[in-house]
Amino acid sequence: MTTIPPTEFEAAKAWRFKRGLTMEELSQQIGYSVPAVSWFERGLVPPIEVGRKPKPVSPRAWHRYKMLCSAVEYKLRQPNAKEFQW
């Protein structure tokens, strides 16, 4: 499995700070929980069982998270843009 460099996770957190978004605000916009945003910014997935170690986030999950954040970026840059329609 491909590993994601730690700089990616640091960049995600820096992006959120630069945009003035709290974890709560980002979570509301992307539909992920606040703890999920926190885990993503650390590059980890929480352990399923108590006492186990967290696992690295998968490239597939990371891609999905980045796509959601890119939609937020677009909305921040184009606040008057019409909502996406199928």
Secondary structure, DSSP 8 states (H G I E B T S, - for coil): -----HHHHHHHHHHHHHTT--HHHHHHHHT--HHHHHHHHHTEE--SSTT---EE--HHHHHHHHHHHHHHHHHHH-TT------
